[in-house]
Structure formats: structure tokens, C-alpha cells
Amino acid sequence: MPDLVFTRRFSMGHRLIHGASESCALPHGHNEFVTVKLSPTQPARLDGHGNMPVSFQKAKSTWHRFVDEKLDHALQLAEDDPLLDWFKTHEPARARRIVVTPGDPTTELMVCLMMAKIGAFLQAEGNLLRCTEVSLQETPTNTVTFSGDPNDFIPTRNTISECWWHRPDMSVSNVP
């Protein structure tokens, strides 16, 4: 059965405060490309009429809306970043637009969170498709690709079912 593969571009800002790279400790941004690969959960012969398991429009609409409305031009911060507290105190409306991650928002973590989020969307939409791979291109020379169960790699939290990446909604944090 043919897989569906689509790519979306977005701009983002982040900072890494836990010592990976001092140059990444200051807020900075990237123009990223996220590519997802979806496979039908019930492989079947093409029907001779429409000849597709699910239309591209149906397969990508929720995901593209999430990328466009929630990830594009958003700031990504670790849940313990003091800058997040500053936004909560001084600009609470903007704090709700911040993508809050369990630890530094590295490309490696973000690709896992994206895999979990699209999985939640696909499950809520009837499990017609499953995501088999997500690639996140941070720069033209740096890409992280992930396949497998993202829960095996995302840092654990006590209330994992309440984490934004497991909810089939447009949330990017638990900031009220």
C-alpha cells in the first residue's frame, strides 16, 4: 500500500539552557521543515476508482493546521526555563503560545513530541493511518529522523496522559 509523505515549513525560536551548547543558550531561531510519513492501518488493494487509502486533504489537514497555527513563529522552551516564568508573569497571553517541553527543546526531542502529537491526531480521526516516520530538518545540514514509539524516548512525566503531545487538540503546553 502506498505511504503518504508530506512536508511543512515553519519558523521557530528556542533556547537550550542545560549545557548542550553555550551558543544555543541565547534565544535564536530556525526555519525548519517537518516531514511525516503515514501508512494505512488496514492495507488493501486500491479500489480502481478513487485509488487512495485516504485523500491527502484529509490526511494532512489537522497536522498542517497544527504546524501553521501552533508551531510556526512559536517559541520553544524547557518547562524549567526561567524565561517561561517571565512570560507567565508579564505576558500571560503570549505564554500560552510557547511550546513547553520536558527539558531542552532539542530537535531530537521535538521530533519525538511531533510523532506523539500526530499519533494522537490520527487516533482521534479513526486510526485510518499511522505515522511511521517523522523528520525534522533544523538547518540544511542537520536533520533528525524518528520512527518507533516516541514514548520510549520522551522524558517521562507522572501524568503522561495529560501531556500536550498526547492530546488530540491544538495545545502546545499546559500553561492556562
LOVO-733032 format. One record per residue: residue in one letter; x, y, z of N, C-alpha, C, O in turn. Coordinates in Angstrom, 3 decimals. Example, Ala and Ser with C-alpha at 12.3 -4.5 7.8 and 13.67 -1.06 7.14 Angstrom:
<nodes>
NODE	A	13.190	-5.690	7.800	12.300	-4.500	7.800	13.200	-3.300	7.800	14.236	-3.319	8.465 .
NODE	S	12.850	-2.250	7.080	13.670	-1.060	7.140	12.900	0.030	7.870	13.409	1.138	8.039 .
</nodes>
This chain:
<nodes>
NODE	M	0.864	-1.182	0.000	0.000	0.000	0.000	0.897	1.227	0.000	1.875	1.289	0.745 .
NODE	P	0.572	2.179	-0.815	1.381	3.400	-0.847	1.314	4.172	0.467	0.268	4.249	1.112 .
NODE	D	2.449	4.735	0.843	2.520	5.625	2.004	2.282	7.055	1.542	2.544	7.394	0.388 .
NODE	L	1.787	7.886	2.443	1.618	9.309	2.169	2.742	10.052	2.882	2.985	9.826	4.068 .
NODE	V	3.417	10.926	2.172	4.523	11.700	2.730	4.273	13.159	2.399	4.052	13.514	1.241 .
NODE	F	4.310	14.004	3.421	4.159	15.432	3.160	5.028	16.237	4.106	5.376	15.788	5.198 .
NODE	T	5.370	17.438	3.660	6.314	18.305	4.351	5.673	19.660	4.596	4.898	20.157	3.778 .
NODE	R	6.005	20.239	5.722	5.529	21.582	6.057	6.709	22.379	6.591	7.532	21.849	7.337 .
NODE	R	6.795	23.632	6.216	7.857	24.527	6.682	7.292	25.423	7.771	6.143	25.859	7.701 .
NODE	F	8.113	25.692	8.778	7.721	26.646	9.815	8.965	27.296	10.394	10.070	26.758	10.314 .
NODE	S	8.758	28.459	10.976	9.836	29.188	11.643	9.612	29.079	13.141	8.475	29.101	13.613 .
NODE	M	10.698	28.964	13.879	10.569	28.809	15.318	11.741	29.461	16.021	12.767	29.760	15.410 .
NODE	G	11.570	29.679	17.324	12.650	30.150	18.171	12.763	29.218	19.360	11.772	28.628	19.790 .
NODE	H	13.950	29.088	19.883	14.141	28.291	21.095	15.450	28.667	21.747	16.222	29.467	21.220 .
NODE	R	15.686	28.078	22.899	16.997	28.149	23.515	17.198	26.882	24.336	16.251	26.292	24.855 .
NODE	L	18.458	26.487	24.437	18.832	25.270	25.161	19.658	25.706	26.364	20.766	26.219	26.207 .
NODE	I	19.119	25.501	27.573	19.755	26.052	28.768	20.512	25.024	29.597	21.143	25.377	30.594 .
NODE	H	20.456	23.772	29.201	21.036	22.721	30.031	22.418	22.282	29.569	22.797	21.128	29.766 .
NODE	G	23.170	23.182	28.959	24.586	22.951	28.716	24.986	22.241	27.447	26.165	21.929	27.281 .
NODE	A	24.066	21.970	26.543	24.445	21.280	25.308	25.404	22.135	24.480	26.361	21.625	23.898 .
NODE	S	25.140	23.419	24.436	25.962	24.330	23.648	25.722	25.736	24.158	24.582	26.200	24.192 .
NODE	E	26.774	26.411	24.551	26.612	27.770	25.075	26.019	28.706	24.021	25.252	29.607	24.362 .
NODE	S	26.355	28.509	22.772	25.802	29.380	21.727	24.297	29.186	21.581	23.612	30.080	21.084 .
NODE	C	23.769	28.043	22.001	22.331	27.790	21.903	21.568	28.229	23.151	20.347	28.087	23.213 .
NODE	A	22.282	28.763	24.149	21.634	29.200	25.383	20.903	30.526	25.221	20.007	30.843	26.004 .
NODE	L	21.281	31.297	24.212	20.556	32.529	23.917	19.413	32.208	22.958	19.559	31.345	22.092 .
NODE	P	18.278	32.893	23.101	17.185	32.646	22.168	17.633	32.881	20.725	18.272	33.886	20.415 .
NODE	H	17.293	31.959	19.872	17.623	32.043	18.451	16.580	31.253	17.679	15.740	30.584	18.281 .
NODE	G	16.622	31.320	16.380	15.586	30.667	15.602	16.110	29.876	14.431	17.275	29.975	14.047 .
NODE	H	15.205	29.082	13.871	15.484	28.261	12.701	14.253	28.278	11.794	13.128	28.467	12.256 .
NODE	N	14.485	28.081	10.520	13.416	27.807	9.572	13.470	26.309	9.327	14.401	25.805	8.697 .
NODE	E	12.467	25.601	9.831	12.501	24.149	9.841	11.509	23.552	8.849	10.542	24.194	8.436 .
NODE	F	11.779	22.316	8.485	10.882	21.526	7.652	10.557	20.258	8.417	11.461	19.542	8.847 .
NODE	V	9.274	19.973	8.593	8.854	18.716	9.206	8.205	17.872	8.119	7.306	18.325	7.411 .
NODE	T	8.675	16.644	8.002	8.148	15.698	7.020	7.592	14.499	7.766	8.262	13.929	8.626 .
NODE	V	6.366	14.119	7.436	5.744	12.955	8.063	5.436	11.912	6.996	5.123	12.230	5.849 .
NODE	K	5.535	10.669	7.414	5.223	9.531	6.537	4.097	8.746	7.196	4.247	8.254	8.315 .
NODE	L	2.965	8.630	6.496	1.797	7.951	7.016	1.514	6.700	6.201	1.626	6.698	4.975 .
NODE	S	1.144	5.637	6.907	0.798	4.370	6.274	-0.618	3.983	6.679	-1.036	4.256	7.804 .
NODE	P	-1.360	3.351	5.774	-2.692	2.875	6.146	-2.590	1.804	7.240	-1.668	0.988	7.232 .
NODE	T	-3.526	1.815	8.162	-3.529	0.790	9.206	-4.138	-0.514	8.703	-3.876	-1.579	9.262 .
NODE	Q	-4.936	-0.436	7.668	-5.554	-1.620	7.065	-5.178	-1.654	5.588	-5.980	-1.257	4.742 .
NODE	P	-3.984	-2.118	5.264	-3.575	-2.139	3.854	-4.574	-2.924	3.002	-5.033	-4.001	3.384 .
NODE	A	-4.890	-2.368	1.862	-5.841	-3.005	0.952	-5.508	-2.589	-0.477	-4.853	-1.574	-0.716 .
NODE	R	-5.972	-3.390	-1.402	-5.808	-3.081	-2.817	-6.511	-1.768	-3.132	-7.586	-1.499	-2.596 .
NODE	L	-5.925	-0.960	-3.984	-6.590	0.263	-4.440	-7.887	-0.129	-5.133	-7.957	-1.182	-5.767 .
NODE	D	-8.912	0.704	-5.018	-10.264	0.293	-5.410	-10.597	0.442	-6.888	-11.692	0.057	-7.298 .
NODE	G	-9.707	0.980	-7.697	-9.998	1.133	-9.115	-10.809	2.367	-9.448	-11.112	2.612	-10.616 .
NODE	H	-11.163	3.147	-8.444	-11.924	4.389	-8.652	-11.141	5.562	-8.080	-10.449	6.266	-8.815 .
NODE	G	-11.243	5.769	-6.804	-10.512	6.856	-6.151	-9.029	6.554	-6.013	-8.199	7.461	-6.060 .
NODE	N	-8.693	5.270	-5.841	-7.316	4.766	-5.801	-6.423	5.446	-4.771	-5.275	5.792	-5.047 .
NODE	M	-6.976	5.627	-3.584	-6.170	6.148	-2.479	-6.776	5.652	-1.178	-7.997	5.540	-1.061 .
NODE	P	-5.930	5.355	-0.198	-6.478	4.910	1.086	-7.196	6.040	1.820	-8.253	5.825	2.413 .
NODE	V	-6.629	7.232	1.780	-7.201	8.439	2.361	-6.670	9.598	1.517	-5.506	9.589	1.115 .
NODE	S	-7.505	10.581	1.249	-7.047	11.709	0.444	-5.970	12.497	1.187	-5.967	12.562	2.416 .
NODE	F	-5.065	13.090	0.425	-4.061	13.952	1.039	-4.737	15.043	1.867	-4.280	15.365	2.964 .
NODE	Q	-5.819	15.608	1.347	-6.523	16.678	2.064	-6.928	16.219	3.453	-6.678	16.921	4.433 .
NODE	K	-7.550	15.050	3.552	-7.985	14.540	4.848	-6.786	14.163	5.715	-6.784	14.426	6.917 .
NODE	A	-5.784	13.557	5.122	-4.627	13.072	5.879	-3.824	14.209	6.505	-3.308	14.063	7.613 .
NODE	K	-3.715	15.318	5.820	-2.808	16.360	6.299	-3.482	17.580	6.901	-2.786	18.434	7.450 .
NODE	S	-4.781	17.703	6.828	-5.425	18.962	7.227	-5.208	19.296	8.706	-4.835	20.428	9.016 .
NODE	T	-5.423	18.371	9.610	-5.246	18.672	11.038	-3.787	18.955	11.344	-3.469	19.901	12.066 .
NODE	W	-2.896	18.129	10.791	-1.469	18.306	11.054	-0.972	19.653	10.535	-0.255	20.358	11.245 .
NODE	H	-1.337	20.016	9.323	-0.880	21.292	8.767	-1.448	22.463	9.557	-0.763	23.468	9.748 .
NODE	R	-2.690	22.346	10.017	-3.268	23.412	10.840	-2.481	23.550	12.143	-2.214	24.666	12.587 .
NODE	F	-2.108	22.429	12.760	-1.312	22.456	13.988	0.040	23.130	13.740	0.452	23.996	14.513 .
NODE	V	0.721	22.743	12.683	2.029	23.335	12.376	1.875	24.826	12.096	2.633	25.638	12.626 .
NODE	D	0.906	25.186	11.272	0.723	26.591	10.886	0.284	27.480	12.046	0.764	28.605	12.182 .
NODE	E	-0.621	26.982	12.878	-1.206	27.823	13.921	-0.482	27.739	15.259	-0.546	28.678	16.052 .
NODE	K	0.200	26.638	15.519	0.788	26.451	16.846	2.310	26.390	16.859	2.927	26.842	17.824 .
NODE	L	2.927	25.853	15.831	4.384	25.753	15.806	5.043	26.912	15.074	6.117	27.363	15.470 .
NODE	D	4.417	27.397	14.016	5.024	28.461	13.221	5.125	29.744	14.048	4.135	30.211	14.612 .
NODE	H	6.305	30.292	14.111	6.623	31.514	14.847	6.373	31.397	16.354	6.127	32.395	17.031 .
NODE	A	6.440	30.179	16.863	6.320	29.974	18.308	7.711	29.856	18.918	8.687	29.535	18.240 .
NODE	L	7.769	30.122	20.202	8.981	29.967	20.982	8.899	28.625	21.697	7.863	28.291	22.272 .
NODE	Q	9.978	27.857	21.666	10.044	26.566	22.338	10.972	26.705	23.548	12.131	27.095	23.412 .
NODE	L	10.442	26.380	24.740	11.232	26.499	25.966	11.053	25.257	26.834	9.993	24.629	26.828 .
NODE	A	12.099	24.912	27.576	12.015	23.839	28.557	11.060	24.252	29.671	10.934	25.436	29.985 .
NODE	E	10.396	23.278	30.257	9.418	23.559	31.307	10.037	24.245	32.525	9.328	24.897	33.290 .
NODE	D	11.364	24.104	32.714	12.023	24.757	33.850	12.819	25.999	33.442	13.624	26.500	34.227 .
NODE	D	12.605	26.493	32.239	13.309	27.687	31.772	12.754	28.918	32.490	11.542	29.133	32.463 .
NODE	P	13.598	29.734	33.132	13.106	30.940	33.815	12.426	31.930	32.871	11.611	32.742	33.309 .
NODE	L	12.747	31.869	31.607	12.092	32.751	30.639	10.597	32.428	30.534	9.784	33.323	30.302 .
NODE	L	10.240	31.168	30.704	8.832	30.774	30.702	8.101	31.432	31.874	6.987	31.931	31.709 .
NODE	D	8.717	31.435	33.041	8.105	32.101	34.203	7.941	33.592	33.952	6.938	34.184	34.351 .
NODE	W	8.926	34.207	33.291	8.820	35.626	32.979	7.588	35.881	32.104	6.818	36.806	32.364 .
NODE	F	7.409	35.059	31.072	6.245	35.241	30.197	4.940	35.013	30.968	3.979	35.760	30.780 .
NODE	K	4.892	34.013	31.814	3.674	33.749	32.593	3.310	34.953	33.454	2.131	35.273	33.608 .
NODE	T	4.307	35.616	34.012	4.076	36.765	34.883	3.773	38.039	34.103	2.830	38.757	34.436 .
NODE	H	4.560	38.328	33.072	4.488	39.617	32.386	3.672	39.610	31.101	3.127	40.643	30.712 .
NODE	E	3.581	38.486	30.451	2.823	38.396	29.190	2.080	37.068	29.129	2.401	36.224	28.293 .
NODE	P	1.089	36.866	30.002	0.416	35.567	30.087	-0.263	35.129	28.790	-0.311	33.933	28.502 .
NODE	A	-0.778	36.048	28.018	-1.403	35.671	26.751	-0.367	35.082	25.794	-0.645	34.104	25.100 .
NODE	R	0.818	35.670	25.758	1.879	35.140	24.895	2.461	33.855	25.458	2.946	33.018	24.697 .
NODE	A	2.426	33.679	26.764	2.935	32.450	27.381	2.179	31.232	26.860	2.748	30.146	26.752 .
NODE	R	0.903	31.410	26.539	0.110	30.283	26.031	0.540	29.848	24.632	0.194	28.750	24.196 .
NODE	R	1.287	30.691	23.926	1.787	30.343	22.588	3.138	29.632	22.645	3.632	29.162	21.620 .
NODE	I	3.735	29.550	23.824	5.055	28.928	23.953	4.908	27.410	23.981	4.086	26.865	24.718 .
NODE	V	5.715	26.743	23.167	5.770	25.286	23.164	6.640	24.885	24.355	7.833	25.189	24.392 .
NODE	V	6.040	24.209	25.314	6.742	23.850	26.551	7.127	22.377	26.492	6.282	21.507	26.286 .
NODE	T	8.422	22.114	26.677	8.947	20.756	26.504	9.547	20.217	27.805	9.968	20.992	28.663 .
NODE	P	9.584	18.898	27.948	10.197	18.283	29.129	11.715	18.262	28.984	12.288	17.271	28.530 .
NODE	G	12.350	19.340	29.364	13.785	19.522	29.150	14.014	20.382	27.920	13.064	20.879	27.314 .
NODE	D	15.271	20.556	27.555	15.598	21.418	26.420	14.857	21.003	25.143	14.758	19.816	24.833 .
NODE	P	14.337	21.995	24.407	13.616	21.714	23.163	14.580	21.462	21.994	14.639	22.237	21.040 .
NODE	T	15.319	20.377	22.093	16.244	19.999	21.024	15.462	19.456	19.832	14.283	19.123	19.952 .
NODE	T	16.113	19.371	18.709	15.483	18.785	17.528	15.149	17.322	17.789	14.119	16.829	17.328 .
NODE	E	16.010	16.627	18.523	15.758	15.220	18.842	14.481	15.054	19.667	13.679	14.157	19.408 .
NODE	L	14.303	15.922	20.659	13.083	15.844	21.471	11.871	16.269	20.651	10.831	15.613	20.698 .
NODE	M	11.997	17.356	19.905	10.851	17.861	19.145	10.338	16.850	18.133	9.127	16.747	17.935 .
NODE	V	11.230	16.095	17.482	10.766	15.112	16.508	9.962	14.010	17.213	8.995	13.496	16.652 .
NODE	C	10.358	13.651	18.434	9.594	12.653	19.202	8.237	13.215	19.640	7.222	12.522	19.562 .
NODE	L	8.221	14.464	20.099	6.961	15.088	20.505	6.017	15.221	19.311	4.808	15.030	19.444 .
NODE	M	6.569	15.547	18.156	5.743	15.654	16.949	5.169	14.298	16.555	4.012	14.212	16.144 .
NODE	M	5.963	13.243	16.676	5.475	11.903	16.373	4.316	11.542	17.304	3.313	10.984	16.861 .
NODE	A	4.454	11.859	18.593	3.379	11.575	19.539	2.131	12.396	19.219	1.015	11.879	19.279 .
NODE	K	2.314	13.674	18.880	1.171	14.552	18.613	0.409	14.113	17.371	-0.819	14.036	17.390 .
NODE	I	1.128	13.824	16.294	0.408	13.391	15.085	-0.258	12.040	15.323	-1.318	11.762	14.764 .
NODE	G	0.361	11.199	16.152	-0.274	9.932	16.503	-1.588	10.140	17.234	-2.555	9.418	16.991 .
NODE	A	-1.636	11.131	18.139	-2.877	11.447	18.852	-3.941	11.953	17.877	-5.109	11.579	17.983 .
NODE	F	-3.542	12.801	16.929	-4.493	13.288	15.924	-5.051	12.132	15.097	-6.262	12.036	14.897 .
NODE	L	-4.166	11.256	14.619	-4.596	10.155	13.761	-5.515	9.186	14.507	-6.481	8.681	13.935 .
NODE	Q	-5.218	8.930	15.767	-6.076	8.052	16.562	-7.464	8.670	16.717	-8.472	7.977	16.580 .
NODE	A	-7.518	9.967	17.001	-8.799	10.656	17.160	-9.594	10.701	15.855	-10.819	10.816	15.871 .
NODE	E	-8.895	10.611	14.736	-9.556	10.663	13.431	-9.907	9.274	12.914	-10.205	9.117	11.730 .
NODE	G	-9.879	8.270	13.774	-10.367	6.949	13.398	-9.310	5.901	13.102	-9.649	4.800	12.668 .
NODE	N	-8.048	6.207	13.323	-6.972	5.228	13.094	-6.925	4.667	11.674	-6.567	3.505	11.484 .
NODE	L	-7.279	5.469	10.686	-7.167	5.020	9.297	-5.709	4.987	8.851	-5.321	4.186	8.001 .
NODE	L	-4.908	5.877	9.446	-3.489	5.988	9.118	-2.678	5.943	10.403	-3.186	6.241	11.484 .
NODE	R	-1.416	5.568	10.272	-0.483	5.648	11.391	0.785	6.314	10.883	1.185	6.132	9.734 .
NODE	C	1.394	7.072	11.743	2.633	7.746	11.377	3.785	6.767	11.592	3.953	6.230	12.687 .
NODE	T	4.566	6.540	10.561	5.680	5.601	10.656	7.026	6.303	10.752	8.023	5.692	11.136 .
NODE	E	7.055	7.606	10.400	8.320	8.331	10.452	8.058	9.826	10.440	7.170	10.317	9.744 .
NODE	V	8.855	10.537	11.231	8.854	12.000	11.215	10.303	12.444	11.072	11.187	11.933	11.759 .
NODE	S	10.543	13.400	10.175	11.866	14.010	10.033	11.728	15.498	10.289	10.789	16.144	9.823 .
NODE	L	12.675	16.026	11.035	12.684	17.450	11.338	14.025	18.006	10.908	15.065	17.673	11.475 .
NODE	Q	13.986	18.864	9.890	15.205	19.489	9.376	15.369	20.833	10.063	14.595	21.761	9.830 .
NODE	E	16.394	20.927	10.920	16.658	22.155	11.659	17.405	23.168	10.802	17.109	24.362	10.837 .
NODE	T	18.361	22.689	10.044	19.134	23.510	9.113	19.322	22.675	7.854	19.017	21.482	7.863 .
NODE	P	19.812	23.263	6.780	20.043	22.461	5.572	21.024	21.302	5.772	21.060	20.379	4.958 .
NODE	T	21.817	21.341	6.842	22.791	20.264	7.069	22.480	19.401	8.293	23.200	18.439	8.557 .
NODE	N	21.409	19.729	9.057	21.070	18.970	10.262	19.612	18.536	10.246	18.705	19.368	10.273 .
NODE	T	19.398	17.232	10.201	18.056	16.662	10.221	18.026	15.517	11.216	18.979	14.744	11.316 .
NODE	V	16.928	15.412	11.951	16.707	14.275	12.840	15.483	13.537	12.320	14.444	14.145	12.064 .
NODE	T	15.609	12.225	12.165	14.513	11.371	11.718	14.172	10.395	12.827	15.060	9.850	13.484 .
NODE	F	12.881	10.175	13.031	12.439	9.266	14.085	11.385	8.319	13.560	10.475	8.725	12.838 .
NODE	S	11.509	7.057	13.924	10.458	6.058	13.717	10.417	5.201	14.971	11.438	5.025	15.636 .
NODE	G	9.286	4.683	15.288	9.135	3.890	16.504	8.148	4.527	17.449	7.364	5.393	17.062 .
NODE	D	8.192	4.091	18.693	7.285	4.601	19.712	7.945	5.775	20.425	8.939	5.584	21.125 .
NODE	P	7.417	6.980	20.262	8.052	8.141	20.894	8.047	8.064	22.420	8.898	8.670	23.072 .
NODE	N	7.103	7.328	22.991	7.039	7.217	24.452	8.256	6.509	25.030	8.550	6.642	26.218 .
NODE	D	8.956	5.762	24.199	10.186	5.100	24.646	11.342	6.087	24.786	12.377	5.743	25.357 .
NODE	F	11.184	7.313	24.271	12.282	8.274	24.232	11.977	9.607	24.897	12.893	10.279	25.371 .
NODE	I	10.716	10.001	24.942	10.337	11.269	25.574	10.554	11.141	27.080	10.170	10.132	27.671 .
NODE	P	11.167	12.152	27.713	11.319	12.100	29.169	9.966	11.843	29.846	8.950	12.414	29.449 .
NODE	T	9.961	10.995	30.851	8.705	10.595	31.486	8.182	11.674	32.416	8.942	12.449	32.999 .
NODE	R	6.878	11.702	32.537	6.169	12.600	33.430	5.144	11.777	34.181	4.659	10.769	33.665 .
NODE	N	4.805	12.192	35.399	3.833	11.442	36.208	2.466	11.365	35.548	1.795	10.336	35.632 .
NODE	T	2.052	12.428	34.903	0.725	12.465	34.287	0.865	12.438	32.775	0.478	13.384	32.089 .
NODE	I	1.422	11.345	32.260	1.735	11.276	30.835	0.502	11.486	29.956	0.610	12.076	28.880 .
NODE	S	-0.665	11.014	30.394	-1.866	11.179	29.573	-2.300	12.633	29.488	-3.060	12.998	28.592 .
NODE	E	-1.827	13.469	30.407	-2.191	14.880	30.380	-1.193	15.740	29.611	-1.415	16.939	29.443 .
NODE	C	-0.110	15.151	29.150	0.891	15.913	28.401	0.304	16.358	27.067	-0.428	15.609	26.421 .
NODE	W	0.626	17.573	26.664	0.024	18.136	25.447	0.288	17.276	24.217	-0.549	17.235	23.315 .
NODE	W	1.403	16.601	24.155	1.743	15.811	22.968	0.919	14.534	22.860	0.964	13.865	21.828 .
NODE	H	0.169	14.182	23.902	-0.714	13.018	23.849	-2.174	13.408	23.620	-3.031	12.537	23.473 .
NODE	R	-2.458	14.698	23.588	-3.843	15.146	23.410	-4.106	15.481	21.945	-3.287	16.145	21.308 .
NODE	P	-5.234	15.032	21.406	-5.561	15.333	20.003	-6.211	16.700	19.835	-7.233	16.840	19.164 .
NODE	D	-5.598	17.708	20.460	-6.092	19.081	20.343	-4.940	19.964	19.883	-3.853	19.467	19.590 .
NODE	M	-5.165	21.230	19.822	-4.153	22.146	19.307	-3.217	22.687	20.388	-2.540	23.691	20.163 .
NODE	S	-3.165	22.044	21.553	-2.332	22.530	22.648	-0.847	22.267	22.394	-0.469	21.301	21.730 .
NODE	V	-0.018	23.161	22.944	1.443	23.023	22.878	2.074	23.159	24.268	3.297	23.199	24.407 .
NODE	S	1.224	23.227	25.283	1.697	23.331	26.657	0.521	23.061	27.581	-0.599	22.805	27.139 .
NODE	N	0.805	23.125	28.864	-0.248	23.054	29.879	-0.403	24.397	30.566	-1.007	24.472	31.636 .
NODE	V	0.130	25.462	29.977	0.007	26.809	30.530	-1.455	27.232	30.385	-2.005	27.214	29.284 .
NODE	P	-2.089	27.618	31.515	-3.520	28.018	31.440	-3.725	29.315	30.693	-4.859	29.772	30.550 .
</nodes>
